[in-house]
Amino acid sequence: MTQVIVWSKDGCSYCEEVKTYLKQKQIDYRVVDVTNNDTYRDILEIKYGIRYVPVVEIGQENSYVGVTELGIEHLEKALKVTQEVNG
C-alpha cells in the first residue's frame, strides 16, 4: 500500500497547500512536524540535501520518492507516476 508522508512546519503556507490538496483528493497522509526540531531537518538534509519544507515522500516498504519542489504540479506528477508503477 502506498504511503504519503508530509514533512511540514507550523506557519508554512506551502505545507498547508499540500495538505489541503491531499485532503481534497482523499489521500491519507502522515505528518512529520519539523517545527522546533532540528533533528528532523538534519534528516531532510541527509536524504535530499535541503532543510526546508514541505517535502512529500510517496512510496511503500523501503522505496520512496521525495517531492522537494514547490508547487502542486510536482506533487501531482509524483502521485501519478507512483500510481502507474504500483498499479
N, C-alpha and C positions, 0 to 999 in steps of 0.2 A: 504494500500500500504506500502510495506517495505521501510524503510528509512535507509540510511547509513550515519553515522557521523564519520569523521576522526579528532581526536584531534592530532594536529601537531605543529611543530615549524620550524622556518627558520633554514636552515643548517642541518636538520636531514635527513640523507641518508635513514634510515629505513622508515621514513614518506613518502619520495619520492617514495620508492619502493612500498609501499601500494597504493599510489595514481596512480602510473603508472599501477599497476595490475588492479585496478578498472576501469581505462580508457580503457585498453585493453579488458576487459570483458564487456564494455559498461554499467557499473553500475554507476548510478548517485549517487553522494555523496555531503555532505556539510562539510566544513572545519571549525573547531574551532581552531584558532591560539592561542597557549599559549605563544608565544614569548613575553617577557616583560609583562606578565600578570599573576602574582602570584595568583590572584583570581581564574582563570581557573584551575591552578594546585591544589589549595585548593579543588576545586570541585572534581577533579580526586582522590585526597587523601580520601575525604569523601566517594565517590562512590566505589572505588576499592582498596584503601589503597596504592596507588602509586602516584608519582608525575612526572613520565617520560612519554614520548610519543614515538611512536604512540600508541594510543588507538583507536580502531574502535568499534563503537556501531552500532548494527544492530537490527532493530525491527520496531514496529509500535505502534501507540497510546501511551500507557504508559508502554509498555513492551519491554525492550531492553536487548540484550545480549552484554556484553563488552568483546572484544578480547584484552587482555593485553600482551599476549605472543608475542615475536618477531618471525618473520618467516611467510611467506605467507601461509604455510601449515595450520597454525592455523586459518587464515582468511578464507581460502577455506573451511575448515571443518565447521566453524560457518555459512558461507553463505549457504552451502549445508543443514545443519540442519534447518536453518530458512526457506529455500525454501520448504523443506519437510513438515514442520509444517504449513506453510501458503498456501501451495498448489500452 
